[in-house]
Amino acid sequence: MDVIYSCNKQVSNGHEIMPSIITAKPRIDIGGEDMSAAYTLIMTDPDFPSPSDPYLREHLHQLVTDIPGTTDVSFGREVVEYETLKPVVGIHHYVFLLFKQARGRQTVRVLASRDNFNTRQFSQGNGLGLLVAAVYFNTQREITTRRRFGIFGIQIKK
């Protein structure tokens, strides 16, 4: 699975991406070899609303089902629309998880809330198969100085 934000910024595990780069929905290629297979993409923030007090964890940022293998998420059914990431306090981890749908298409039920989402319960309750791919990145609130110099590849440390 490849997750690519604007400016061709590819998500790599544990790397930091500035919030100014992640304002728009990323392009997500799921790969695979079987177009008849269906996949579900889940994007969550396990640190919501703050890493020191994540009482609403996991916060669901996007849910796309029925994605055909070998394609990207735009071919799937976006059940929960992508929500722009806005970390306010601390370093947040944003996680993309890709499951193969064991029961085929049109089998994943819709959710009522983004807050207190539980990936494990959701995957088990919807009969999703094994996790086939995962990637995450870190981000934190930008201060003006970091934003200004970040575009030149200069990192300002506190």
C-alpha positions in Angstrom: 0.0 0.0 0.0 1.3 3.4 -1.0 0.0 6.6 0.7 1.0 9.8 -1.1 0.0 13.3 -0.1 0.4 16.5 -2.2 3.8 17.4 -3.4 4.5 13.7 -3.8 5.1 13.2 -0.1 4.9 9.4 0.5 4.0 8.2 4.0 6.8 6.1 5.6 6.4 4.5 9.0 7.4 6.8 11.8 8.3 9.8 9.7 6.9 13.3 10.5 4.8 15.1 7.9 3.9 18.7 8.4 0.1 19.5 8.7 0.4 22.0 5.8 1.2 19.1 3.5 -1.7 16.9 4.7 -4.6 19.2 4.2 -6.0 17.3 1.2 -7.0 13.7 0.9 -4.0 11.5 -0.1 -3.8 9.2 -3.1 -3.8 5.6 -1.7 -2.8 2.7 -4.0 -3.6 -0.6 -2.5 -1.8 -2.9 -4.9 -2.6 -6.6 -4.9 -2.9 -9.0 -7.7 -6.6 -9.9 -7.7 -9.1 -7.3 -9.0 -12.0 -9.5 -7.8 -10.9 -9.2 -4.2 -12.3 -6.4 -2.0 -10.5 -4.4 0.6 -11.3 -2.0 3.4 -9.2 1.0 4.3 -9.3 2.5 7.9 -7.5 5.7 8.9 -7.4 6.5 12.6 -5.8 8.8 15.1 -5.1 6.7 18.3 -4.0 9.9 20.1 -7.2 11.9 19.9 -7.8 14.6 21.2 -4.3 14.7 22.8 -1.6 12.1 23.3 -1.6 12.8 27.1 -5.3 12.3 27.3 -6.7 10.3 24.4 -10.1 9.8 25.9 -11.8 9.7 22.4 -9.4 7.2 20.9 -9.4 6.0 18.2 -10.7 8.8 16.1 -11.8 7.6 12.7 -10.6 9.9 9.9 -11.6 7.8 6.9 -13.3 4.5 6.1 -13.4 3.2 2.5 -14.9 -0.2 1.7 -15.2 -2.4 -1.4 -11.9 -1.3 -2.9 -11.1 -3.6 -5.8 -7.6 -5.1 -5.7 -4.9 -3.6 -7.9 -6.6 -0.2 -7.8 -6.7 2.8 -5.5 -9.2 3.9 -2.9 -11.0 6.2 -5.3 -12.6 3.0 -6.8 -14.0 2.1 -3.4 -17.1 3.2 -1.4 -16.2 6.1 1.0 -18.4 5.3 4.0 -16.8 7.9 6.3 -15.4 10.9 4.3 -11.8 11.9 4.8 -11.5 14.4 7.6 -8.6 16.9 7.5 -6.0 16.3 10.2 -5.7 19.1 12.8 -3.4 18.1 15.6 -3.8 20.7 18.4 -1.6 19.4 21.2 1.4 17.0 21.1 2.6 14.5 18.5 -0.2 12.5 16.8 0.2 9.2 15.0 -2.1 8.7 12.0 -2.5 5.1 11.0 -3.7 3.6 7.7 -4.8 0.0 7.9 -5.9 -2.2 4.9 -8.0 -5.3 5.4 -9.1 -7.9 2.9 -12.8 -8.3 3.0 -13.4 -12.0 3.7 -17.1 -11.9 2.8 -16.8 -10.0 -0.4 -18.4 -6.6 -1.4 -21.3 -4.8 0.2 -20.8 -6.5 3.6 -19.3 -3.7 5.8 -21.8 -1.8 7.8 -21.9 2.0 8.3 -20.8 3.6 11.6 -22.6 6.2 13.7 -19.6 8.0 15.2 -16.0 8.9 14.5 -15.0 9.1 18.2 -14.2 6.0 20.3 -13.7 3.9 17.1 -12.2 0.5 17.8 -10.4 -1.0 14.8 -10.2 -4.5 16.3 -13.9 -4.7 17.2 -14.9 -3.2 13.8 -12.8 -5.7 11.8 -14.1 -8.6 13.8 -17.7 -7.4 13.7 -17.6 -7.0 9.9 -15.8 -10.3 9.2 -12.8 -8.5 7.7 -10.0 -10.9 7.0 -6.4 -10.4 7.9 -4.6 -7.1 8.0 -2.7 -7.0 4.7 -0.9 -3.6 5.0 -0.3 -0.8 7.5 1.5 2.4 7.5 1.6 5.4 9.9 3.2 8.8 10.2 3.5 11.4 12.9 2.5 15.1 12.9 2.1 17.9 15.3 0.8 21.4 15.3 2.9 23.7 13.1 4.3 26.9 14.5 4.8 29.7 12.0 8.6 29.4 12.0 8.4 25.6 11.3 5.9 26.2 8.5 8.0 28.9 6.9 11.3 27.0 6.9 9.8 23.6 6.4 9.2 24.2 2.8 12.9 24.6 2.3 13.7 21.3 4.1 15.1 23.1 7.1 13.9 21.7 10.5 13.7 24.1 13.4 14.0 22.2 16.7 12.6 23.5 19.9 
